[in-house]
Amino acid sequence: MATPNGQAAFLFLLTSALAPLIRLSYGRMVWMALPYTLVLTLVGLLCVEFTLVPVTEWMTQTGWLATLS
C-alpha cells in the first residue's frame, strides 16, 4: 500500500467480520489495492522529480527556508 491510511482501511476490512461476508481474501485485497498503490507512487515520483527543487529554491529566495552558511 502507498499510505498507512490505505493499509489500515484494507487491514480493517480483512480482519473484520465483514471479510467473510464479502469474500475478501488477502490476495484479493492486494489486487484491489494495486491501482491505488501505482497511482500514488507515480504522483509522488512526479512531484519529487519536477517540483521539489524549484519549490525549495523559491522558498529559500523568499526567506521561508534558511540556508546553512
N, CA, C and O atoms as a CHARMM CRD file, in Angstrom:
* protein
*
  276
    1    1 MET  N      0.83000  -1.17200   0.00000 PROA 1      0.00000
    2    1 MET  CA     0.00000   0.00000   0.00000 PROA 1      0.00000
    3    1 MET  C      0.88100   1.24400   0.00000 PROA 1      0.00000
    4    1 MET  O      2.02000   1.22700   0.46700 PROA 1      0.00000
    5    2 ALA  N      0.33500   2.28700  -0.52100 PROA 2      0.00000
    6    2 ALA  CA     1.11500   3.50700  -0.63200 PROA 2      0.00000
    7    2 ALA  C      1.08700   4.34700   0.63800 PROA 2      0.00000
    8    2 ALA  O      2.06400   5.03800   0.92700 PROA 2      0.00000
    9    3 THR  N      0.02800   4.31300   1.38800 PROA 3      0.00000
   10    3 THR  CA    -0.06100   5.13200   2.59600 PROA 3      0.00000
   11    3 THR  C     -0.50800   4.28000   3.77600 PROA 3      0.00000
   12    3 THR  O     -1.16100   3.25200   3.59400 PROA 3      0.00000
   13    4 PRO  N     -0.16000   4.70300   4.97300 PROA 4      0.00000
   14    4 PRO  CA    -0.63500   3.97300   6.15700 PROA 4      0.00000
   15    4 PRO  C     -2.15700   3.94600   6.26600 PROA 4      0.00000
   16    4 PRO  O     -2.71700   2.95600   6.73700 PROA 4      0.00000
   17    5 ASN  N     -2.83800   5.01000   5.84200 PROA 5      0.00000
   18    5 ASN  CA    -4.30400   5.02100   5.91700 PROA 5      0.00000
   19    5 ASN  C     -4.91100   3.97400   4.99400 PROA 5      0.00000
   20    5 ASN  O     -5.88900   3.31700   5.35000 PROA 5      0.00000
   21    6 GLY  N     -4.33400   3.82200   3.81100 PROA 6      0.00000
   22    6 GLY  CA    -4.81200   2.79400   2.89300 PROA 6      0.00000
   23    6 GLY  C     -4.59100   1.40600   3.45600 PROA 6      0.00000
   24    6 GLY  O     -5.45700   0.53800   3.34900 PROA 6      0.00000
   25    7 GLN  N     -3.44100   1.19900   4.05000 PROA 7      0.00000
   26    7 GLN  CA    -3.14500  -0.09100   4.67500 PROA 7      0.00000
   27    7 GLN  C     -4.12100  -0.36900   5.80500 PROA 7      0.00000
   28    7 GLN  O     -4.63700  -1.48100   5.92500 PROA 7      0.00000
   29    8 ALA  N     -4.37400   0.62000   6.62000 PROA 8      0.00000
   30    8 ALA  CA    -5.26200   0.43800   7.76900 PROA 8      0.00000
   31    8 ALA  C     -6.68300   0.11500   7.31500 PROA 8      0.00000
   32    8 ALA  O     -7.34600  -0.73200   7.91500 PROA 8      0.00000
   33    9 ALA  N     -7.15000   0.77300   6.27400 PROA 9      0.00000
   34    9 ALA  CA    -8.51100   0.52700   5.79300 PROA 9      0.00000
   35    9 ALA  C     -8.66500  -0.90100   5.29100 PROA 9      0.00000
   36    9 ALA  O     -9.64000  -1.57400   5.62500 PROA 9      0.00000
   37   10 PHE  N     -7.70900  -1.37000   4.49100 PROA 10     0.00000
   38   10 PHE  CA    -7.80500  -2.73400   3.97600 PROA 10     0.00000
   39   10 PHE  C     -7.59100  -3.76300   5.07800 PROA 10     0.00000
   40   10 PHE  O     -8.24500  -4.80600   5.08400 PROA 10     0.00000
   41   11 LEU  N     -6.68200  -3.48400   6.01100 PROA 11     0.00000
   42   11 LEU  CA    -6.46200  -4.41300   7.11300 PROA 11     0.00000
   43   11 LEU  C     -7.71100  -4.52700   7.97600 PROA 11     0.00000
   44   11 LEU  O     -8.05700  -5.61600   8.43200 PROA 11     0.00000
   45   12 PHE  N     -8.38500  -3.40700   8.20000 PROA 12     0.00000
   46   12 PHE  CA    -9.62500  -3.43500   8.97100 PROA 12     0.00000
   47   12 PHE  C    -10.67000  -4.30200   8.27300 PROA 12     0.00000
   48   12 PHE  O    -11.32900  -5.12300   8.91100 PROA 12     0.00000
   49   13 LEU  N    -10.81900  -4.11500   6.94800 PROA 13     0.00000
   50   13 LEU  CA   -11.78800  -4.93000   6.21700 PROA 13     0.00000
   51   13 LEU  C    -11.43300  -6.40400   6.27300 PROA 13     0.00000
   52   13 LEU  O    -12.30200  -7.25800   6.44600 PROA 13     0.00000
   53   14 LEU  N    -10.13700  -6.69600   6.12400 PROA 14     0.00000
   54   14 LEU  CA    -9.69900  -8.09000   6.09600 PROA 14     0.00000
   55   14 LEU  C     -9.94700  -8.78400   7.42800 PROA 14     0.00000
   56   14 LEU  O    -10.33000  -9.95400   7.46000 PROA 14     0.00000
   57   15 THR  N     -9.73200  -8.07300   8.51700 PROA 15     0.00000
   58   15 THR  CA    -9.84200  -8.69200   9.83800 PROA 15     0.00000
   59   15 THR  C    -11.21500  -8.50400  10.47000 PROA 15     0.00000
   60   15 THR  O    -11.47600  -9.05100  11.54200 PROA 15     0.00000
   61   16 SER  N    -12.08600  -7.75200   9.83700 PROA 16     0.00000
   62   16 SER  CA   -13.40300  -7.51900  10.42600 PROA 16     0.00000
   63   16 SER  C    -14.34200  -8.68100  10.11700 PROA 16     0.00000
   64   16 SER  O    -14.01700  -9.58200   9.34300 PROA 16     0.00000
   65   17 ALA  N    -15.48700  -8.63400  10.73100 PROA 17     0.00000
   66   17 ALA  CA   -16.49800  -9.66600  10.49800 PROA 17     0.00000
   67   17 ALA  C    -17.09400  -9.55500   9.09700 PROA 17     0.00000
   68   17 ALA  O    -17.75900 -10.48200   8.63300 PROA 17     0.00000
   69   18 LEU  N    -16.86300  -8.43200   8.42300 PROA 18     0.00000
   70   18 LEU  CA   -17.39200  -8.25400   7.07300 PROA 18     0.00000
   71   18 LEU  C    -16.60600  -9.03200   6.02900 PROA 18     0.00000
   72   18 LEU  O    -17.14500  -9.34400   4.96700 PROA 18     0.00000
   73   19 ALA  N    -15.35000  -9.35000   6.30400 PROA 19     0.00000
   74   19 ALA  CA   -14.49700 -10.01100   5.31000 PROA 19     0.00000
   75   19 ALA  C    -15.10300 -11.31100   4.78000 PROA 19     0.00000
   76   19 ALA  O    -15.13400 -11.50100   3.56400 PROA 19     0.00000
   77   20 PRO  N    -15.58400 -12.21000   5.63300 PROA 20     0.00000
   78   20 PRO  CA   -16.19100 -13.43100   5.08500 PROA 20     0.00000
   79   20 PRO  C    -17.47600 -13.16000   4.29400 PROA 20     0.00000
   80   20 PRO  O    -17.78100 -13.86000   3.32800 PROA 20     0.00000
   81   21 LEU  N    -18.21400 -12.14500   4.71400 PROA 21     0.00000
   82   21 LEU  CA   -19.47400 -11.84000   4.02600 PROA 21     0.00000
   83   21 LEU  C    -19.24700 -11.33900   2.60900 PROA 21     0.00000
   84   21 LEU  O    -20.01900 -11.65900   1.70500 PROA 21     0.00000
   85   22 ILE  N    -18.19500 -10.55400   2.41000 PROA 22     0.00000
   86   22 ILE  CA   -17.90900 -10.03000   1.07000 PROA 22     0.00000
   87   22 ILE  C    -16.83500 -10.84900   0.36400 PROA 22     0.00000
   88   22 ILE  O    -16.36500 -10.47300  -0.71000 PROA 22     0.00000
   89   23 ARG  N    -16.44700 -11.97200   0.97300 PROA 23     0.00000
   90   23 ARG  CA   -15.45300 -12.89900   0.41500 PROA 23     0.00000
   91   23 ARG  C    -14.16100 -12.17200   0.04900 PROA 23     0.00000
   92   23 ARG  O    -13.67700 -12.27300  -1.07800 PROA 23     0.00000
   93   24 LEU  N    -13.61400 -11.44300   1.01200 PROA 24     0.00000
   94   24 LEU  CA   -12.39000 -10.67500   0.79700 PROA 24     0.00000
   95   24 LEU  C    -11.20100 -11.45200   1.33700 PROA 24     0.00000
   96   24 LEU  O    -10.99400 -11.51800   2.54800 PROA 24     0.00000
   97   25 SER  N    -10.43300 -12.03200   0.45100 PROA 25     0.00000
   98   25 SER  CA    -9.22000 -12.74400   0.84800 PROA 25     0.00000
   99   25 SER  C     -8.04100 -11.78100   0.80400 PROA 25     0.00000
  100   25 SER  O     -8.15500 -10.66300   0.30300 PROA 25     0.00000
  101   26 TYR  N     -6.90900 -12.23100   1.33500 PROA 26     0.00000
  102   26 TYR  CA    -5.71600 -11.38200   1.32900 PROA 26     0.00000
  103   26 TYR  C     -5.26700 -11.09900  -0.10300 PROA 26     0.00000
  104   26 TYR  O     -4.92000  -9.96400  -0.42900 PROA 26     0.00000
  105   27 GLY  N     -5.27000 -12.11300  -0.95100 PROA 27     0.00000
  106   27 GLY  CA    -4.85700 -11.92000  -2.34300 PROA 27     0.00000
  107   27 GLY  C     -5.74700 -10.94000  -3.08000 PROA 27     0.00000
  108   27 GLY  O     -5.26400 -10.10700  -3.84700 PROA 27     0.00000
  109   28 ARG  N     -7.04500 -11.04000  -2.84800 PROA 28     0.00000
  110   28 ARG  CA    -7.97700 -10.10400  -3.49100 PROA 28     0.00000
  111   28 ARG  C     -7.77500  -8.68700  -2.95500 PROA 28     0.00000
  112   28 ARG  O     -7.87500  -7.71600  -3.70600 PROA 28     0.00000
  113   29 MET  N     -7.49200  -8.57000  -1.66900 PROA 29     0.00000
  114   29 MET  CA    -7.23800  -7.26300  -1.08100 PROA 29     0.00000
  115   29 MET  C     -6.02300  -6.60800  -1.73100 PROA 29     0.00000
  116   29 MET  O     -6.05700  -5.42500  -2.07000 PROA 29     0.00000
  117   30 VAL  N     -4.94600  -7.38200  -1.90500 PROA 30     0.00000
  118   30 VAL  CA    -3.73100  -6.85100  -2.54100 PROA 30     0.00000
  119   30 VAL  C     -4.03100  -6.45600  -3.98000 PROA 30     0.00000
  120   30 VAL  O     -3.58000  -5.40800  -4.44200 PROA 30     0.00000
  121   31 TRP  N     -4.78400  -7.28300  -4.68900 PROA 31     0.00000
  122   31 TRP  CA    -5.12500  -6.98600  -6.08500 PROA 31     0.00000
  123   31 TRP  C     -5.96300  -5.70200  -6.18100 PROA 31     0.00000
  124   31 TRP  O     -5.76000  -4.90100  -7.09400 PROA 31     0.00000
  125   32 MET  N     -6.89000  -5.50600  -5.25800 PROA 32     0.00000
  126   32 MET  CA    -7.71700  -4.30400  -5.25300 PROA 32     0.00000
  127   32 MET  C     -6.89500  -3.06100  -4.92800 PROA 32     0.00000
  128   32 MET  O     -7.21300  -1.96900  -5.40000 PROA 32     0.00000
  129   33 ALA  N     -5.85400  -3.21300  -4.13500 PROA 33     0.00000
  130   33 ALA  CA    -5.04200  -2.06800  -3.72600 PROA 33     0.00000
  131   33 ALA  C     -3.98500  -1.70600  -4.75800 PROA 33     0.00000
  132   33 ALA  O     -3.39000  -0.63300  -4.66400 PROA 33     0.00000
  133   34 LEU  N     -3.73300  -2.56000  -5.73200 PROA 34     0.00000
  134   34 LEU  CA    -2.66300  -2.32300  -6.70000 PROA 34     0.00000
  135   34 LEU  C     -2.83700  -1.02900  -7.49400 PROA 34     0.00000
  136   34 LEU  O     -1.86900  -0.27400  -7.59300 PROA 34     0.00000
  137   35 PRO  N     -4.00400  -0.71900  -8.06900 PROA 35     0.00000
  138   35 PRO  CA    -4.13000   0.55100  -8.79600 PROA 35     0.00000
  139   35 PRO  C     -3.88300   1.76500  -7.89900 PROA 35     0.00000
  140   35 PRO  O     -3.22600   2.72300  -8.30700 PROA 35     0.00000
  141   36 TYR  N     -4.40700   1.71900  -6.69500 PROA 36     0.00000
  142   36 TYR  CA    -4.21000   2.79600  -5.72200 PROA 36     0.00000
  143   36 TYR  C     -2.72100   2.99500  -5.45000 PROA 36     0.00000
  144   36 TYR  O     -2.23300   4.12400  -5.41600 PROA 36     0.00000
  145   37 THR  N     -2.01000   1.89600  -5.25700 PROA 37     0.00000
  146   37 THR  CA    -0.57800   1.94500  -4.97600 PROA 37     0.00000
  147   37 THR  C      0.19200   2.51200  -6.15800 PROA 37     0.00000
  148   37 THR  O      1.06900   3.35700  -5.97800 PROA 37     0.00000
  149   38 LEU  N     -0.12400   2.06100  -7.35300 PROA 38     0.00000
  150   38 LEU  CA     0.59000   2.52700  -8.54300 PROA 38     0.00000
  151   38 LEU  C      0.35800   4.01200  -8.80600 PROA 38     0.00000
  152   38 LEU  O      1.29800   4.73500  -9.13200 PROA 38     0.00000
  153   39 VAL  N     -0.87500   4.46900  -8.66700 PROA 39     0.00000
  154   39 VAL  CA    -1.17800   5.88300  -8.91300 PROA 39     0.00000
  155   39 VAL  C     -0.47200   6.77200  -7.89800 PROA 39     0.00000
  156   39 VAL  O      0.13600   7.77200  -8.27800 PROA 39     0.00000
  157   40 LEU  N     -0.54000   6.42700  -6.61300 PROA 40     0.00000
  158   40 LEU  CA     0.12100   7.26000  -5.60700 PROA 40     0.00000
  159   40 LEU  C      1.63300   7.23400  -5.75700 PROA 40     0.00000
  160   40 LEU  O      2.29400   8.24100  -5.50000 PROA 40     0.00000
  161   41 THR  N      2.19500   6.09900  -6.16900 PROA 41     0.00000
  162   41 THR  CA     3.63300   6.02000  -6.41100 PROA 41     0.00000
  163   41 THR  C      4.02200   6.93900  -7.55600 PROA 41     0.00000
  164   41 THR  O      5.00500   7.67300  -7.45100 PROA 41     0.00000
  165   42 LEU  N      3.26700   6.90900  -8.64800 PROA 42     0.00000
  166   42 LEU  CA     3.56400   7.74400  -9.80900 PROA 42     0.00000
  167   42 LEU  C      3.41700   9.22700  -9.48300 PROA 42     0.00000
  168   42 LEU  O      4.27200  10.02700  -9.86200 PROA 42     0.00000
  169   43 VAL  N      2.35800   9.60000  -8.79400 PROA 43     0.00000
  170   43 VAL  CA     2.15100  11.00500  -8.42400 PROA 43     0.00000
  171   43 VAL  C      3.26600  11.48500  -7.50000 PROA 43     0.00000
  172   43 VAL  O      3.77600  12.59200  -7.67500 PROA 43     0.00000
  173   44 GLY  N      3.65000  10.67600  -6.52600 PROA 44     0.00000
  174   44 GLY  CA     4.73700  11.05100  -5.62200 PROA 44     0.00000
  175   44 GLY  C      6.05200  11.21400  -6.35100 PROA 44     0.00000
  176   44 GLY  O      6.78500  12.17000  -6.09700 PROA 44     0.00000
  177   45 LEU  N      6.36600  10.29600  -7.25400 PROA 45     0.00000
  178   45 LEU  CA     7.60200  10.38400  -8.03200 PROA 45     0.00000
  179   45 LEU  C      7.62300  11.63300  -8.90000 PROA 45     0.00000
  180   45 LEU  O      8.63600  12.32900  -8.95600 PROA 45     0.00000
  181   46 LEU  N      6.51800  11.92500  -9.57800 PROA 46     0.00000
  182   46 LEU  CA     6.45600  13.11400 -10.43000 PROA 46     0.00000
  183   46 LEU  C      6.58700  14.39600  -9.61300 PROA 46     0.00000
  184   46 LEU  O      7.26500  15.33200 -10.03800 PROA 46     0.00000
  185   47 CYS  N      5.95200  14.44900  -8.45700 PROA 47     0.00000
  186   47 CYS  CA     6.06000  15.64300  -7.61000 PROA 47     0.00000
  187   47 CYS  C      7.48800  15.86300  -7.14000 PROA 47     0.00000
  188   47 CYS  O      7.98200  16.99000  -7.16200 PROA 47     0.00000
  189   48 VAL  N      8.15100  14.80600  -6.71900 PROA 48     0.00000
  190   48 VAL  CA     9.53500  14.93500  -6.26600 PROA 48     0.00000
  191   48 VAL  C     10.43200  15.32600  -7.43100 PROA 48     0.00000
  192   48 VAL  O     11.30400  16.18300  -7.28500 PROA 48     0.00000
  193   49 GLU  N     10.22200  14.70600  -8.57900 PROA 49     0.00000
  194   49 GLU  CA    11.08700  14.93200  -9.73200 PROA 49     0.00000
  195   49 GLU  C     10.95200  16.34300 -10.29800 PROA 49     0.00000
  196   49 GLU  O     11.95100  16.94900 -10.68600 PROA 49     0.00000
  197   50 PHE  N      9.73000  16.87300 -10.35100 PROA 50     0.00000
  198   50 PHE  CA     9.50900  18.13300 -11.04800 PROA 50     0.00000
  199   50 PHE  C      9.22100  19.33700 -10.16000 PROA 50     0.00000
  200   50 PHE  O      9.31500  20.46500 -10.64300 PROA 50     0.00000
  201   51 THR  N      8.87900  19.15900  -8.90200 PROA 51     0.00000
  202   51 THR  CA     8.54100  20.32100  -8.07200 PROA 51     0.00000
  203   51 THR  C      9.42300  20.51000  -6.85200 PROA 51     0.00000
  204   51 THR  O      9.46700  21.61500  -6.31100 PROA 51     0.00000
  205   52 LEU  N     10.12200  19.49400  -6.39700 PROA 52     0.00000
  206   52 LEU  CA    10.87300  19.60800  -5.14700 PROA 52     0.00000
  207   52 LEU  C     11.96600  20.66700  -5.22700 PROA 52     0.00000
  208   52 LEU  O     12.03400  21.54400  -4.36600 PROA 52     0.00000
  209   53 VAL  N     12.81400  20.60200  -6.23700 PROA 53     0.00000
  210   53 VAL  CA    13.93100  21.54900  -6.34900 PROA 53     0.00000
  211   53 VAL  C     13.43500  22.96800  -6.62200 PROA 53     0.00000
  212   53 VAL  O     13.87300  23.88600  -5.92900 PROA 53     0.00000
  213   54 PRO  N     12.53300  23.20400  -7.60600 PROA 54     0.00000
  214   54 PRO  CA    12.07700  24.58500  -7.82600 PROA 54     0.00000
  215   54 PRO  C     11.38000  25.20300  -6.61300 PROA 54     0.00000
  216   54 PRO  O     11.60100  26.37500  -6.31000 PROA 54     0.00000
  217   55 VAL  N     10.55600  24.44500  -5.92900 PROA 55     0.00000
  218   55 VAL  CA     9.84400  24.98800  -4.76800 PROA 55     0.00000
  219   55 VAL  C     10.81500  25.25300  -3.62300 PROA 55     0.00000
  220   55 VAL  O     10.67100  26.24700  -2.91100 PROA 55     0.00000
  221   56 THR  N     11.79900  24.38200  -3.43600 PROA 56     0.00000
  222   56 THR  CA    12.80700  24.60200  -2.39400 PROA 56     0.00000
  223   56 THR  C     13.61400  25.85900  -2.68400 PROA 56     0.00000
  224   56 THR  O     13.87400  26.65000  -1.77700 PROA 56     0.00000
  225   57 GLU  N     14.01200  26.05100  -3.93600 PROA 57     0.00000
  226   57 GLU  CA    14.75600  27.26500  -4.30900 PROA 57     0.00000
  227   57 GLU  C     13.90500  28.51000  -4.10800 PROA 57     0.00000
  228   57 GLU  O     14.39700  29.52000  -3.60500 PROA 57     0.00000
  229   58 TRP  N     12.63600  28.45000  -4.49400 PROA 58     0.00000
  230   58 TRP  CA    11.74700  29.59200  -4.31700 PROA 58     0.00000
  231   58 TRP  C     11.56700  29.92400  -2.83900 PROA 58     0.00000
  232   58 TRP  O     11.59200  31.09400  -2.45700 PROA 58     0.00000
  233   59 MET  N     11.38700  28.90700  -2.01100 PROA 59     0.00000
  234   59 MET  CA    11.21700  29.14000  -0.57700 PROA 59     0.00000
  235   59 MET  C     12.48900  29.69800   0.05100 PROA 59     0.00000
  236   59 MET  O     12.41500  30.49100   0.99000 PROA 59     0.00000
  237   60 THR  N     13.64400  29.30000  -0.45000 PROA 60     0.00000
  238   60 THR  CA    14.90500  29.84600   0.04900 PROA 60     0.00000
  239   60 THR  C     15.03900  31.31500  -0.34400 PROA 60     0.00000
  240   60 THR  O     15.47200  32.13600   0.46400 PROA 60     0.00000
  241   61 GLN  N     14.67000  31.64800  -1.57600 PROA 61     0.00000
  242   61 GLN  CA    14.76100  33.03400  -2.05000 PROA 61     0.00000
  243   61 GLN  C     13.80000  33.95600  -1.31200 PROA 61     0.00000
  244   61 GLN  O     14.12400  35.11900  -1.07100 PROA 61     0.00000
  245   62 THR  N     12.63800  33.46100  -0.95500 PROA 62     0.00000
  246   62 THR  CA    11.66100  34.30600  -0.26300 PROA 62     0.00000
  247   62 THR  C     11.88500  34.36000   1.24400 PROA 62     0.00000
  248   62 THR  O     11.20500  35.10400   1.95000 PROA 62     0.00000
  249   63 GLY  N     12.84100  33.57000   1.73600 PROA 63     0.00000
  250   63 GLY  CA    13.16400  33.61000   3.14900 PROA 63     0.00000
  251   63 GLY  C     12.37900  32.63900   4.00900 PROA 63     0.00000
  252   63 GLY  O     12.49100  32.67700   5.23400 PROA 63     0.00000
  253   64 TRP  N     11.59700  31.77900   3.40500 PROA 64     0.00000
  254   64 TRP  CA    10.83800  30.79700   4.17500 PROA 64     0.00000
  255   64 TRP  C     11.73200  29.68800   4.68900 PROA 64     0.00000
  256   64 TRP  O     11.42900  29.06200   5.70500 PROA 64     0.00000
  257   65 LEU  N     12.84000  29.43700   3.99200 PROA 65     0.00000
  258   65 LEU  CA    13.82600  28.45300   4.42200 PROA 65     0.00000
  259   65 LEU  C     15.15800  29.15700   4.61600 PROA 65     0.00000
  260   65 LEU  O     15.51400  30.03900   3.83500 PROA 65     0.00000
  261   66 ALA  N     15.88200  28.78000   5.63300 PROA 66     0.00000
  262   66 ALA  CA    17.19500  29.36100   5.89000 PROA 66     0.00000
  263   66 ALA  C     18.26900  28.41800   5.36500 PROA 66     0.00000
  264   66 ALA  O     18.11900  27.19700   5.40700 PROA 66     0.00000
  265   67 THR  N     19.35000  29.00100   4.87200 PROA 67     0.00000
  266   67 THR  CA    20.47900  28.19400   4.40600 PROA 67     0.00000
  267   67 THR  C     21.54400  28.16200   5.49100 PROA 67     0.00000
  268   67 THR  O     21.67600  29.10500   6.27100 PROA 67     0.00000
  269   68 LEU  N     22.28500  27.09400   5.53500 PROA 68     0.00000
  270   68 LEU  CA    23.37800  26.96900   6.49500 PROA 68     0.00000
  271   68 LEU  C     24.64800  27.50300   5.84600 PROA 68     0.00000
  272   68 LEU  O     25.32800  26.78600   5.11300 PROA 68     0.00000
  273   69 SER  N     24.96200  28.75800   6.11800 PROA 69     0.00000
  274   69 SER  CA    26.14300  29.38000   5.51000 PROA 69     0.00000
  275   69 SER  C     27.22300  29.62100   6.53400 PROA 69     0.00000
  276   69 SER  O     28.28800  30.13800   6.19900 PROA 69     0.00000
